[in-house]
Amino acid sequence: MKKSRGTWGVVVAIGGAIAITSAYSGNTVLAGVVGVLTVVVAAATFMKFDRKQS
């Protein structure tokens, strides 16, 4: 449980940092793409872990 949650946190943190940096540099398109990718990767990681549990 801890390992998967930690991985999820790292993915969100990295994606969030890139999205924030992109937004500040004025690249809103890149920020949006990175934001969506981060959510997709985080969801996939969470679902994979969820499936393992059941």
PAROTOR-65770 format. One record per atom (N, C-alpha, C): x, y, z; residue in three letters. Coordinates in Angstrom, 1 decimal, always signed. Each point is the difference from the previous one (the first is absolute). Example, Ala and Ser with C-alpha at 12.3 -4.5 7.8 and 13.67 -1.06 7.14 Angstrom:
BEGIN
+--------+--------+--------+-----+
!      u !      v !      w !   r !
+--------+--------+--------+-----+
!  +13.2 !   -5.7 !   +7.8 ! ALA !
!   -0.9 !   +1.2 !   +0.0 ! ALA !
!   +0.9 !   +1.2 !   +0.0 ! ALA !
!   -0.4 !   +1.1 !   -0.7 ! SER !
!   +0.9 !   +1.1 !   +0.0 ! SER !
!   -0.8 !   +1.1 !   +0.8 ! SER !
+--------+--------+--------+-----+
This chain:
BEGIN
+--------+--------+--------+-----+
!      u !      v !      w !   r !
+--------+--------+--------+-----+
!   +0.8 !   -1.2 !   +0.0 ! MET !
!   -0.8 !   +1.2 !   +0.0 ! MET !
!   +0.9 !   +1.3 !   +0.0 ! MET !
!   +0.9 !   +0.0 !   +0.9 ! LYS !
!   +0.9 !   +1.1 !   +0.2 ! LYS !
!   +0.8 !   +0.3 !   -1.3 ! LYS !
!   +0.5 !   -1.1 !   -0.6 ! LYS !
!   +0.9 !   +0.2 !   -1.2 ! LYS !
!   -0.8 !   +0.6 !   -1.2 ! LYS !
!   -1.2 !   -0.5 !   -0.2 ! SER !
!   -0.9 !   +0.5 !   -1.1 ! SER !
!   -0.4 !   +1.4 !   +0.2 ! SER !
!   -0.3 !   +0.3 !   +1.2 ! ARG !
!   -0.5 !   +1.4 !   +0.4 ! ARG !
!   +1.2 !   +0.9 !   -0.2 ! ARG !
!   +1.2 !   -0.4 !   +0.4 ! GLY !
!   +1.2 !   +0.8 !   -0.2 ! GLY !
!   +0.3 !   +0.3 !   -1.5 ! GLY !
!   -0.1 !   -1.0 !   -0.8 ! THR !
!   +0.2 !   +0.1 !   -1.4 ! THR !
!   -1.0 !   +1.0 !   -0.6 ! THR !
!   -1.2 !   -0.1 !   +0.4 ! TRP !
!   -1.1 !   +0.9 !   -0.5 ! TRP !
!   +0.3 !   +1.4 !   +0.4 ! TRP !
!   +0.5 !   +0.2 !   +1.2 ! GLY !
!   +0.4 !   +1.3 !   +0.5 ! GLY !
!   +1.1 !   +0.6 !   -0.8 ! GLY !
!   +1.0 !   -0.8 !   -0.3 ! VAL !
!   +1.2 !   +0.5 !   -0.8 ! VAL !
!   -0.5 !   +0.4 !   -1.4 ! VAL !
!   -0.8 !   -0.8 !   -0.6 ! VAL !
!   -0.5 !   +0.3 !   -1.4 ! VAL !
!   -0.8 !   +1.3 !   +0.0 ! VAL !
!   -0.9 !   +0.2 !   +1.0 ! VAL !
!   -0.7 !   +1.2 !   +0.1 ! VAL !
!   +0.9 !   +1.2 !   +0.3 ! VAL !
!   +0.9 !   -0.1 !   +0.9 ! ALA !
!   +0.9 !   +1.1 !   +0.3 ! ALA !
!   +0.9 !   +0.4 !   -1.2 ! ALA !
!   +0.5 !   -1.0 !   -0.8 ! ILE !
!   +0.8 !   +0.4 !   -1.1 ! ILE !
!   -0.9 !   +0.6 !   -1.1 ! ILE !
!   -1.1 !   -0.6 !   -0.3 ! GLY !
!   -0.9 !   +0.6 !   -1.0 ! GLY !
!   -0.5 !   +1.4 !   +0.4 ! GLY !
!   -0.3 !   +0.2 !   +1.3 ! GLY !
!   -0.4 !   +1.3 !   +0.5 ! GLY !
!   +1.1 !   +1.0 !   -0.1 ! GLY !
!   +1.2 !   -0.4 !   +0.3 ! ALA !
!   +1.1 !   +1.0 !   -0.1 ! ALA !
!   +0.2 !   +0.4 !   -1.4 ! ALA !
!   +0.0 !   -1.0 !   -1.0 ! ILE !
!   +0.2 !   +0.4 !   -1.4 ! ILE !
!   -1.2 !   +0.9 !   -0.5 ! ILE !
!   -1.2 !   -0.4 !   +0.4 ! ALA !
!   -1.2 !   +0.8 !   -0.4 ! ALA !
!   +0.1 !   +1.5 !   +0.5 ! ALA !
!   +0.4 !   +0.1 !   +1.3 ! ILE !
!   +0.1 !   +1.4 !   +0.6 ! ILE !
!   +1.1 !   +0.7 !   -0.7 ! ILE !
!   +1.2 !   -0.6 !   -0.2 ! THR !
!   +1.1 !   +0.7 !   -0.7 ! THR !
!   -0.4 !   +0.4 !   -1.4 ! THR !
!   -0.7 !   -0.9 !   -0.7 ! SER !
!   -0.5 !   +0.3 !   -1.4 ! SER !
!   -1.0 !   +1.2 !   +0.1 ! SER !
!   -0.9 !   +0.0 !   +0.9 ! ALA !
!   -1.0 !   +1.1 !   +0.1 ! ALA !
!   +0.7 !   +1.3 !   +0.3 ! ALA !
!   +1.0 !   +0.0 !   +0.9 ! TYR !
!   +0.8 !   +1.2 !   +0.3 ! TYR !
!   +0.8 !   +0.5 !   -1.2 ! TYR !
!   +0.5 !   -0.9 !   -0.9 ! SER !
!   +0.7 !   +0.4 !   -1.1 ! SER !
!   -0.9 !   +0.4 !   -1.2 ! SER !
!   -1.3 !   -0.1 !   +0.2 ! GLY !
!   -1.0 !   +0.5 !   -1.0 ! GLY !
!   -0.4 !   -1.1 !   -0.9 ! GLY !
!   +0.5 !   -1.2 !   +0.2 ! ASN !
!   -0.3 !   -1.1 !   -1.0 ! ASN !
!   -1.2 !   -0.8 !   +0.6 ! ASN !
!   -1.2 !   +0.6 !   -0.2 ! THR !
!   -1.2 !   -0.6 !   +0.6 ! THR !
!   -0.4 !   -1.3 !   -0.7 ! THR !
!   +0.3 !   -0.2 !   -1.3 ! VAL !
!   -0.3 !   -1.2 !   -0.7 ! VAL !
!   +0.8 !   -1.2 !   +0.6 ! VAL !
!   +1.3 !   +0.3 !   +0.2 ! LEU !
!   +0.9 !   -1.1 !   +0.6 ! LEU !
!   -0.5 !   -0.3 !   +1.4 ! LEU !
!   -0.4 !   +1.0 !   +0.7 ! ALA !
!   -0.4 !   -0.2 !   +1.4 ! ALA !
!   -1.3 !   -0.9 !   +0.0 ! ALA !
!   -0.9 !   +0.3 !   -0.9 ! GLY !
!   -1.2 !   -0.8 !   -0.1 ! GLY !
!   +0.2 !   -1.4 !   -0.4 ! GLY !
!   +0.9 !   -0.2 !   -1.0 ! VAL !
!   +0.4 !   -1.4 !   -0.4 ! VAL !
!   +0.6 !   -0.8 !   +1.1 ! VAL !
!   +1.0 !   +0.7 !   +0.7 ! VAL !
!   +0.7 !   -0.7 !   +1.1 ! VAL !
!   -1.0 !   -0.3 !   +1.1 ! VAL !
!   -0.9 !   +0.9 !   +0.3 ! GLY !
!   -1.1 !   -0.2 !   +1.0 ! GLY !
!   -0.8 !   -1.2 !   -0.3 ! GLY !
!   -0.5 !   -0.1 !   -1.2 ! VAL !
!   -0.8 !   -1.1 !   -0.4 ! VAL !
!   +0.8 !   -1.3 !   +0.1 ! VAL !
!   +1.2 !   +0.0 !   -0.5 ! LEU !
!   +0.9 !   -1.2 !   +0.0 ! LEU !
!   +0.2 !   -0.5 !   +1.5 ! LEU !
!   +0.2 !   +1.0 !   +0.8 ! THR !
!   +0.2 !   -0.3 !   +1.5 ! THR !
!   -1.2 !   -0.7 !   +0.6 ! THR !
!   -1.1 !   +0.5 !   -0.3 ! VAL !
!   -1.3 !   -0.6 !   +0.5 ! VAL !
!   -0.2 !   -1.4 !   -0.6 ! VAL !
!   +0.3 !   -0.2 !   -1.3 ! VAL !
!   -0.1 !   -1.3 !   -0.6 ! VAL !
!   +0.9 !   -1.0 !   +0.6 ! VAL !
!   +1.3 !   +0.4 !   +0.2 ! VAL !
!   +1.0 !   -0.9 !   +0.5 ! VAL !
!   -0.3 !   -0.4 !   +1.5 ! VAL !
!   -0.4 !   +1.0 !   +0.8 ! ALA !
!   -0.4 !   -0.2 !   +1.4 ! ALA !
!   -1.2 !   -0.9 !   +0.1 ! ALA !
!   -1.0 !   +0.2 !   -0.9 ! ALA !
!   -1.2 !   -0.9 !   +0.0 ! ALA !
!   +0.4 !   -1.4 !   -0.4 ! ALA !
!   +0.8 !   -0.2 !   -1.0 ! ALA !
!   +0.4 !   -1.3 !   -0.4 ! ALA !
!   +0.8 !   -0.7 !   +1.1 ! ALA !
!   +0.9 !   +0.7 !   +0.6 ! THR !
!   +0.8 !   -0.6 !   +1.1 ! THR !
!   -1.0 !   -0.4 !   +1.2 ! THR !
!   -0.9 !   +0.8 !   +0.3 ! PHE !
!   -1.0 !   -0.3 !   +1.1 ! PHE !
!   -0.9 !   -1.2 !   -0.4 ! PHE !
!   -0.5 !   +0.0 !   -1.2 ! MET !
!   -0.8 !   -1.1 !   -0.5 ! MET !
!   +0.7 !   -1.3 !   +0.0 ! MET !
!   +1.3 !   +0.0 !   -0.4 ! LYS !
!   +0.8 !   -1.2 !   -0.1 ! LYS !
!   +0.2 !   -0.6 !   +1.4 ! LYS !
!   +0.2 !   +0.9 !   +1.0 ! PHE !
!   +0.2 !   -0.4 !   +1.4 ! PHE !
!   -1.4 !   -0.5 !   +0.5 ! PHE !
!   -1.1 !   +0.6 !   -0.3 ! ASP !
!   -1.3 !   -0.3 !   +0.4 ! ASP !
!   -0.3 !   -1.5 !   -0.5 ! ASP !
!   +0.3 !   -0.3 !   -1.2 ! ARG !
!   -0.3 !   -1.3 !   -0.6 ! ARG !
!   +0.8 !   -1.1 !   +0.7 ! ARG !
!   +1.3 !   +0.4 !   +0.4 ! LYS !
!   +0.8 !   -1.0 !   +0.7 ! LYS !
!   -0.6 !   -0.4 !   +1.4 ! LYS !
!   -0.6 !   +1.0 !   +0.6 ! GLN !
!   -0.6 !   -0.2 !   +1.3 ! GLN !
!   -1.2 !   -1.0 !   +0.0 ! GLN !
!   -0.8 !   +0.0 !   -1.0 ! SER !
!   -1.2 !   -0.8 !   +0.0 ! SER !
!   +0.2 !   -1.4 !   -0.5 ! SER !
+--------+--------+--------+-----+
